[in-house]
Amino acid sequence: MRLDTQRLVIRDFTEEDLTAPHPPVGDASGKARQPFDLRDTDAVRAQIRHARATAKEDPRLIFDLAVTRKSDGALIGRGGLKRNPDEPREAFIWLLSDPATWNQGLTHEAATGLLSCCFGTLGLHRVTSECDPSSAGALELMKTLGLRREATLVENTWVAGRWVDTAVFALLDREWKGRS
């Protein structure tokens, strides 16, 4: 898969990505909510290998993608979607980006590209996403994308030695198409 936006290319990971420099992603504390250590090179490479393997599955349910800058090809993050195997017109999306690229509109641009693909190319009906409810930036991103907050899961995730909450958001195809 390849999605082009004004400043980004969102694409499947390649063999070259296994040896490319990987930026830190998530917040500066390194406490992003991921099932692998984002700052461990071997773990990141294992995740890229997994992403490359799932890209070959048919039907493809997981799109774990590299987010790169068009101007220089630099890998600045990762994002993607996972279709619900029980309801393939529903998917969960995620984005992680290098903090050095924050406040430049790049995460919003990447998310918009993913949502356009979800509701256009893939013909999905519903998309969900999650974020840390204490992250003002993440909450604002969800709002500007038009996602509606559906729930707050209280102390549902163990991160860095403590229980944390999760804010759950969703967007329907008709809401995406009707945005101004």
Phi and psi restraints in degrees (value plus and minus 20) as a CYANA .aco file:
   2 ARG   PHI    -165.4  -125.4
   2 ARG   PSI     108.4   148.4
   3 LEU   PHI    -142.1  -102.1
   3 LEU   PSI     109.9   149.9
   4 ASP   PHI    -129.9   -89.9
   4 ASP   PSI     111.4   151.4
   5 THR   PHI    -136.1   -96.1
   5 THR   PSI    -193.1  -153.1
   6 GLN   PHI     -78.5   -38.5
   6 GLN   PSI     -64.6   -24.6
   7 ARG   PHI    -137.4   -97.4
   7 ARG   PSI     -22.1    17.9
   8 LEU   PHI    -149.0  -109.0
   8 LEU   PSI     137.5   177.5
   9 VAL   PHI    -143.0  -103.0
   9 VAL   PSI     104.4   144.4
  10 ILE   PHI    -131.1   -91.1
  10 ILE   PSI      97.8   137.8
  11 ARG   PHI    -166.3  -126.3
  11 ARG   PSI     146.0   186.0
  12 ASP   PHI     -81.2   -41.2
  12 ASP   PSI     127.6   167.6
  13 PHE   PHI     -87.0   -47.0
  13 PHE   PSI     128.2   168.2
  14 THR   PHI    -135.7   -95.7
  14 THR   PSI     150.7   190.7
  15 GLU   PHI     -78.5   -38.5
  15 GLU   PSI     -56.9   -16.9
  16 GLU   PHI     -83.8   -43.8
  16 GLU   PSI     -47.6    -7.6
  17 ASP   PHI     -86.2   -46.2
  17 ASP   PSI     -40.9    -0.9
  18 LEU   PHI     -85.9   -45.9
  18 LEU   PSI     -48.1    -8.1
  19 THR   PHI    -131.1   -91.1
  19 THR   PSI     -22.5    17.5
  20 ALA   PHI     -92.6   -52.6
  20 ALA   PSI     135.2   175.2
  21 PRO   PHI     -85.5   -45.5
  21 PRO   PSI     117.3   157.3
  22 HIS   PHI    -130.3   -90.3
  22 HIS   PSI     103.6   143.6
  23 PRO   PHI     -93.4   -53.4
  23 PRO   PSI     136.3   176.3
  24 PRO   PHI     -87.0   -47.0
  24 PRO   PSI     121.4   161.4
  25 VAL   PHI    -146.2  -106.2
  25 VAL   PSI     137.4   177.4
  26 GLY   PHI      67.5   107.5
  26 GLY   PSI    -189.6  -149.6
  27 ASP   PHI     -93.4   -53.4
  27 ASP   PSI     143.6   183.6
  28 ALA   PHI     -80.9   -40.9
  28 ALA   PSI     -42.8    -2.8
  29 SER   PHI     -95.9   -55.9
  29 SER   PSI     -34.2     5.8
  30 GLY   PHI      54.7    94.7
  30 GLY   PSI      -3.3    36.7
  31 LYS   PHI    -119.7   -79.7
  31 LYS   PSI      10.9    50.9
  32 ALA   PHI     -81.6   -41.6
  32 ALA   PSI     133.7   173.7
  33 ARG   PHI    -106.6   -66.6
  33 ARG   PSI      62.6   102.6
  34 GLN   PHI    -152.4  -112.4
  34 GLN   PSI     132.6   172.6
  35 PRO   PHI     -99.0   -59.0
  35 PRO   PSI     -14.8    25.2
  36 PHE   PHI    -161.5  -121.5
  36 PHE   PSI     137.7   177.7
  37 ASP   PHI     -96.6   -56.6
  37 ASP   PSI      94.6   134.6
  38 LEU   PHI     -88.9   -48.9
  38 LEU   PSI     -33.5     6.5
  39 ARG   PHI    -127.2   -87.2
  39 ARG   PSI     -15.8    24.2
  40 ASP   PHI    -119.6   -79.6
  40 ASP   PSI      90.9   130.9
  41 THR   PHI     -75.9   -35.9
  41 THR   PSI     -63.4   -23.4
  42 ASP   PHI     -84.8   -44.8
  42 ASP   PSI     -59.0   -19.0
  43 ALA   PHI     -86.4   -46.4
  43 ALA   PSI     -60.6   -20.6
  44 VAL   PHI     -84.8   -44.8
  44 VAL   PSI     -63.0   -23.0
  45 ARG   PHI     -84.3   -44.3
  45 ARG   PSI     -58.7   -18.7
  46 ALA   PHI     -82.9   -42.9
  46 ALA   PSI     -59.0   -19.0
  47 GLN   PHI     -87.2   -47.2
  47 GLN   PSI     -57.4   -17.4
  48 ILE   PHI     -85.4   -45.4
  48 ILE   PSI     -61.1   -21.1
  49 ARG   PHI     -80.5   -40.5
  49 ARG   PSI     -61.6   -21.6
  50 HIS   PHI     -83.4   -43.4
  50 HIS   PSI     -62.9   -22.9
  51 ALA   PHI     -80.7   -40.7
  51 ALA   PSI     -61.2   -21.2
  52 ARG   PHI     -86.5   -46.5
  52 ARG   PSI     -56.4   -16.4
  53 ALA   PHI     -89.3   -49.3
  53 ALA   PSI     -63.5   -23.5
  54 THR   PHI     -89.3   -49.3
  54 THR   PSI     -42.3    -2.3
  55 ALA   PHI     -86.7   -46.7
  55 ALA   PSI     -39.5     0.5
  56 LYS   PHI    -113.4   -73.4
  56 LYS   PSI     -25.9    14.1
  57 GLU   PHI     -91.5   -51.5
  57 GLU   PSI     128.4   168.4
  58 ASP   PHI    -155.4  -115.4
  58 ASP   PSI      93.6   133.6
  59 PRO   PHI     -96.9   -56.9
  59 PRO   PSI     131.5   171.5
  60 ARG   PHI    -103.1   -63.1
  60 ARG   PSI      99.7   139.7
  61 LEU   PHI    -126.0   -86.0
  61 LEU   PSI     -44.9    -4.9
  62 ILE   PHI    -137.6   -97.6
  62 ILE   PSI     106.9   146.9
  63 PHE   PHI    -138.9   -98.9
  63 PHE   PSI      70.5   110.5
  64 ASP   PHI    -119.2   -79.2
  64 ASP   PSI      91.1   131.1
  65 LEU   PHI    -140.9  -100.9
  65 LEU   PSI     131.0   171.0
  66 ALA   PHI    -102.6   -62.6
  66 ALA   PSI     118.3   158.3
  67 VAL   PHI    -128.2   -88.2
  67 VAL   PSI      96.9   136.9
  68 THR   PHI    -144.3  -104.3
  68 THR   PSI     133.1   173.1
  69 ARG   PHI    -103.8   -63.8
  69 ARG   PSI     111.0   151.0
  70 LYS   PHI     -82.0   -42.0
  70 LYS   PSI     -59.2   -19.2
  71 SER   PHI     -81.6   -41.6
  71 SER   PSI     -54.1   -14.1
  72 ASP   PHI    -156.0  -116.0
  72 ASP   PSI     -19.8    20.2
  73 GLY   PHI      55.2    95.2
  73 GLY   PSI     -15.3    24.7
  74 ALA   PHI     -85.5   -45.5
  74 ALA   PSI     117.2   157.2
  75 LEU   PHI     -95.7   -55.7
  75 LEU   PSI      98.2   138.2
  76 ILE   PHI    -136.0   -96.0
  76 ILE   PSI     -19.7    20.3
  77 GLY   PHI     149.3   189.3
  77 GLY   PSI    -186.6  -146.6
  78 ARG   PHI    -166.1  -126.1
  78 ARG   PSI     133.4   173.4
  79 GLY   PHI    -179.8  -139.8
  79 GLY   PSI     155.7   195.7
  80 GLY   PHI     146.4   186.4
  80 GLY   PSI    -183.8  -143.8
  81 LEU   PHI    -169.2  -129.2
  81 LEU   PSI     132.6   172.6
  82 LYS   PHI    -148.3  -108.3
  82 LYS   PSI      96.9   136.9
  83 ARG   PHI     -93.2   -53.2
  83 ARG   PSI     125.6   165.6
  84 ASN   PHI     -94.2   -54.2
  84 ASN   PSI      98.6   138.6
  85 PRO   PHI     -84.1   -44.1
  85 PRO   PSI     -44.9    -4.9
  86 ASP   PHI    -105.8   -65.8
  86 ASP   PSI     -41.8    -1.8
  87 GLU   PHI    -163.4  -123.4
  87 GLU   PSI      65.3   105.3
  88 PRO   PHI     -85.4   -45.4
  88 PRO   PSI     -25.8    14.2
  89 ARG   PHI    -113.0   -73.0
  89 ARG   PSI      -7.8    32.2
  90 GLU   PHI    -143.7  -103.7
  90 GLU   PSI     121.9   161.9
  91 ALA   PHI    -166.5  -126.5
  91 ALA   PSI     136.9   176.9
  92 PHE   PHI    -125.2   -85.2
  92 PHE   PSI     112.5   152.5
  93 ILE   PHI    -135.0   -95.0
  93 ILE   PSI     135.5   175.5
  94 TRP   PHI    -167.0  -127.0
  94 TRP   PSI     137.7   177.7
  95 LEU   PHI    -166.6  -126.6
  95 LEU   PSI     118.6   158.6
  96 LEU   PHI    -152.4  -112.4
  96 LEU   PSI     114.5   154.5
  97 SER   PHI    -158.6  -118.6
  97 SER   PSI     138.0   178.0
  98 ASP   PHI     -83.3   -43.3
  98 ASP   PSI     104.6   144.6
  99 PRO   PHI     -75.1   -35.1
  99 PRO   PSI     -44.7    -4.7
 100 ALA   PHI     -86.2   -46.2
 100 ALA   PSI     -37.0     3.0
 101 THR   PHI    -121.5   -81.5
 101 THR   PSI     -19.8    20.2
 102 TRP   PHI     -86.8   -46.8
 102 TRP   PSI     137.7   177.7
 103 ASN   PHI      43.1    83.1
 103 ASN   PSI       6.6    46.6
 104 GLN   PHI    -139.5   -99.5
 104 GLN   PSI     -17.7    22.3
 105 GLY   PHI      60.5   100.5
 105 GLY   PSI     -15.6    24.4
 106 LEU   PHI     -92.4   -52.4
 106 LEU   PSI     -58.2   -18.2
 107 THR   PHI     -86.4   -46.4
 107 THR   PSI     -61.7   -21.7
 108 HIS   PHI     -81.5   -41.5
 108 HIS   PSI     -62.9   -22.9
 109 GLU   PHI     -82.9   -42.9
 109 GLU   PSI     -63.2   -23.2
 110 ALA   PHI     -85.6   -45.6
 110 ALA   PSI     -62.8   -22.8
 111 ALA   PHI     -84.4   -44.4
 111 ALA   PSI     -60.4   -20.4
 112 THR   PHI     -82.3   -42.3
 112 THR   PSI     -61.4   -21.4
 113 GLY   PHI     -81.8   -41.8
 113 GLY   PSI     -63.5   -23.5
 114 LEU   PHI     -83.8   -43.8
 114 LEU   PSI     -64.9   -24.9
 115 LEU   PHI     -85.0   -45.0
 115 LEU   PSI     -59.0   -19.0
 116 SER   PHI     -80.7   -40.7
 116 SER   PSI     -60.9   -20.9
 117 CYS   PHI     -85.7   -45.7
 117 CYS   PSI     -64.8   -24.8
 118 CYS   PHI     -77.3   -37.3
 118 CYS   PSI     -70.5   -30.5
 119 PHE   PHI    -107.9   -67.9
 119 PHE   PSI     -36.5     3.5
 120 GLY   PHI    -118.9   -78.9
 120 GLY   PSI    -105.4   -65.4
 121 THR   PHI     -74.1   -34.1
 121 THR   PSI     -66.9   -26.9
 122 LEU   PHI    -106.9   -66.9
 122 LEU   PSI     -33.8     6.2
 123 GLY   PHI      42.8    82.8
 123 GLY   PSI      15.6    55.6
 124 LEU   PHI     -94.1   -54.1
 124 LEU   PSI     136.7   176.7
 125 HIS   PHI    -117.5   -77.5
 125 HIS   PSI     -57.4   -17.4
 126 ARG   PHI    -161.6  -121.6
 126 ARG   PSI     117.5   157.5
 127 VAL   PHI    -147.5  -107.5
 127 VAL   PSI     116.6   156.6
 128 THR   PHI    -140.0  -100.0
 128 THR   PSI     140.6   180.6
 129 SER   PHI    -175.3  -135.3
 129 SER   PSI     145.1   185.1
 130 GLU   PHI    -156.6  -116.6
 130 GLU   PSI     136.2   176.2
 131 CYS   PHI    -174.5  -134.5
 131 CYS   PSI     150.6   190.6
 132 ASP   PHI     -94.8   -54.8
 132 ASP   PSI      99.2   139.2
 133 PRO   PHI     -87.6   -47.6
 133 PRO   PSI     -29.3    10.7
 134 SER   PHI    -111.8   -71.8
 134 SER   PSI     -21.4    18.6
 135 SER   PHI    -114.3   -74.3
 135 SER   PSI      82.9   122.9
 136 ALA   PHI     -79.7   -39.7
 136 ALA   PSI     -58.1   -18.1
 137 GLY   PHI     -84.7   -44.7
 137 GLY   PSI     -63.4   -23.4
 138 ALA   PHI     -86.9   -46.9
 138 ALA   PSI     -60.7   -20.7
 139 LEU   PHI     -83.2   -43.2
 139 LEU   PSI     -61.6   -21.6
 140 GLU   PHI     -85.4   -45.4
 140 GLU   PSI     -59.8   -19.8
 141 LEU   PHI     -79.3   -39.3
 141 LEU   PSI     -67.7   -27.7
 142 MET   PHI     -78.4   -38.4
 142 MET   PSI     -63.1   -23.1
 143 LYS   PHI     -84.2   -44.2
 143 LYS   PSI     -67.1   -27.1
 144 THR   PHI     -88.2   -48.2
 144 THR   PSI     -44.4    -4.4
 145 LEU   PHI     -99.5   -59.5
 145 LEU   PSI     -33.1     6.9
 146 GLY   PHI      71.5   111.5
 146 GLY   PSI     -10.5    29.5
 147 LEU   PHI     -94.3   -54.3
 147 LEU   PSI     121.9   161.9
 148 ARG   PHI    -119.2   -79.2
 148 ARG   PSI     115.1   155.1
 149 ARG   PHI     -96.0   -56.0
 149 ARG   PSI     104.6   144.6
 150 GLU   PHI    -126.9   -86.9
 150 GLU   PSI     -45.5    -5.5
 151 ALA   PHI    -185.4  -145.4
 151 ALA   PSI     141.5   181.5
 152 THR   PHI    -144.7  -104.7
 152 THR   PSI      97.0   137.0
 153 LEU   PHI    -108.2   -68.2
 153 LEU   PSI      99.7   139.7
 154 VAL   PHI    -108.2   -68.2
 154 VAL   PSI     105.1   145.1
 155 GLU   PHI      24.5    64.5
 155 GLU   PSI      32.5    72.5
 156 ASN   PHI    -119.5   -79.5
 156 ASN   PSI     -28.7    11.3
 157 THR   PHI    -152.7  -112.7
 157 THR   PSI     115.3   155.3
 158 TRP   PHI    -114.0   -74.0
 158 TRP   PSI      94.2   134.2
 159 VAL   PHI    -153.3  -113.3
 159 VAL   PSI     106.0   146.0
 160 ALA   PHI      31.9    71.9
 160 ALA   PSI      24.1    64.1
 161 GLY   PHI      60.8   100.8
 161 GLY   PSI      -4.7    35.3
 162 ARG   PHI    -171.9  -131.9
 162 ARG   PSI     138.4   178.4
 163 TRP   PHI    -101.7   -61.7
 163 TRP   PSI     116.0   156.0
 164 VAL   PHI    -149.1  -109.1
 164 VAL   PSI     138.4   178.4
 165 ASP   PHI    -106.9   -66.9
 165 ASP   PSI     144.0   184.0
 166 THR   PHI    -154.2  -114.2
 166 THR   PSI     109.5   149.5
 167 ALA   PHI    -112.8   -72.8
 167 ALA   PSI     111.3   151.3
 168 VAL   PHI    -130.5   -90.5
 168 VAL   PSI     111.8   151.8
 169 PHE   PHI    -145.9  -105.9
 169 PHE   PSI     138.9   178.9
 170 ALA   PHI    -170.5  -130.5
 170 ALA   PSI     141.5   181.5
 171 LEU   PHI    -169.4  -129.4
 171 LEU   PSI     115.3   155.3
 172 LEU   PHI    -118.8   -78.8
 172 LEU   PSI     137.4   177.4
 173 ASP   PHI     -76.4   -36.4
 173 ASP   PSI     -61.8   -21.8
 174 ARG   PHI     -87.2   -47.2
 174 ARG   PSI     -50.9   -10.9
 175 GLU   PHI     -89.8   -49.8
 175 GLU   PSI     -60.8   -20.8
 176 TRP   PHI     -83.2   -43.2
 176 TRP   PSI     -66.4   -26.4
 177 LYS   PHI     -89.3   -49.3
 177 LYS   PSI     -47.0    -7.0
 178 GLY   PHI    -111.8   -71.8
 178 GLY   PSI     -17.9    22.1
 179 ARG   PHI     -89.9   -49.9
 179 ARG   PSI     134.1   174.1
